[in-house]
Amino acid sequence: MHWNRTRYFTVGVVLFLLGIQFRVVDSFVLNEPTTKALYNAAKRSQMVSTDPLSNAYMQVAPSPRKTVKPPEWLGWVLLTVGGVMSLHAMVLPKDS
């Protein structure tokens, strides 16, 4: 796939907007199906305890929800990379 001016600019703008989103929002609350999918994926790994009480809670709880708090630096990184990519797209030669 050839990266031309339009693709660089589009990816740069999307990353820039994601950076703004991560700077404005403090945390994200995932919905129930996503939380259960993350729990099931983590259950297969070694990190989750095999406590029967927590397993029973995740199976019968009314609406478990996970809160994700992204680090503060992530928004700044996305803003920077998006801005650099968008500016780089402006100095590339136009598409033919």
C-alpha positions as CSV (number, residue, x, y, z in Angstrom):
1,M,0.0,0.0,0.0
2,H,1.4,3.4,-1.0
3,W,1.1,6.1,1.5
4,N,0.2,9.3,-0.3
5,R,-0.6,12.8,1.0
6,T,-4.3,12.1,1.6
7,R,-3.6,9.1,3.8
8,Y,-1.0,10.8,5.9
9,F,-3.3,13.8,6.4
10,T,-6.3,11.6,7.3
11,V,-4.4,9.4,9.8
12,G,-2.9,12.6,11.3
13,V,-6.3,14.2,11.8
14,V,-7.8,11.1,13.3
15,L,-4.9,10.7,15.7
16,F,-5.1,14.4,16.6
17,L,-8.8,14.1,17.3
18,L,-8.2,11.0,19.4
19,G,-5.6,12.9,21.4
20,I,-8.1,15.7,22.1
21,Q,-10.6,13.0,23.2
22,F,-8.1,11.5,25.6
23,R,-7.1,14.9,27.0
24,V,-10.8,15.9,27.6
25,V,-12.1,12.6,29.0
26,D,-10.9,11.4,32.4
27,S,-12.1,7.8,32.2
28,F,-14.2,5.4,30.1
29,V,-16.8,3.1,31.5
30,L,-17.2,-0.1,29.4
31,N,-20.5,-1.7,28.8
32,E,-21.4,-5.1,30.2
33,P,-20.6,-7.3,27.2
34,T,-17.2,-5.6,26.8
35,T,-16.4,-6.1,30.5
36,K,-17.3,-9.7,30.3
37,A,-15.2,-10.2,27.2
38,L,-12.2,-8.6,28.9
39,Y,-12.8,-10.8,31.9
40,N,-13.0,-14.0,29.8
41,A,-9.8,-13.0,27.9
42,A,-8.0,-12.3,31.2
43,K,-9.3,-15.5,32.7
44,R,-7.3,-17.5,30.2
45,S,-4.1,-15.7,31.2
46,Q,-2.2,-16.3,34.4
47,M,-2.9,-12.9,35.9
48,V,-6.5,-13.5,37.1
49,S,-7.0,-15.4,40.4
50,T,-9.0,-18.6,40.3
51,D,-11.1,-17.5,43.3
52,P,-14.5,-19.2,43.0
53,L,-16.2,-16.2,44.5
54,S,-15.1,-13.8,41.8
55,N,-15.9,-16.3,39.1
56,A,-19.5,-16.7,40.5
57,Y,-19.8,-12.9,40.8
58,M,-18.9,-12.4,37.1
59,Q,-21.4,-15.0,36.0
60,V,-24.4,-13.8,38.0
61,A,-23.8,-10.1,38.6
62,P,-26.5,-7.8,37.2
63,S,-24.2,-5.4,35.3
64,P,-20.5,-5.5,35.9
65,R,-18.7,-2.6,34.3
66,K,-15.0,-1.8,34.1
67,T,-13.7,1.7,34.2
68,V,-10.6,2.4,32.1
69,K,-8.4,5.4,33.1
70,P,-5.9,6.1,30.3
71,P,-2.6,7.7,31.4
72,E,-2.3,11.5,30.9
73,W,0.6,11.2,28.6
74,L,-1.4,9.2,26.0
75,G,-3.4,12.2,25.0
76,W,-0.3,14.3,24.5
77,V,1.4,11.6,22.4
78,L,-1.6,11.3,20.1
79,L,-1.8,15.1,19.7
80,T,1.8,15.3,18.9
81,V,1.9,12.4,16.4
82,G,-1.3,13.5,14.7
83,G,0.0,17.1,14.4
84,V,3.3,16.0,12.9
85,M,1.7,13.6,10.5
86,S,-0.8,16.3,9.3
87,L,2.0,18.8,8.8
88,H,4.1,16.2,7.0
89,A,1.2,15.6,4.7
90,M,1.2,19.3,3.7
91,V,4.8,19.2,2.5
92,L,4.4,16.0,0.5
93,P,3.9,16.4,-3.3
94,K,0.3,16.4,-4.5
95,D,-1.2,13.2,-5.8
96,S,-1.2,12.8,-9.6
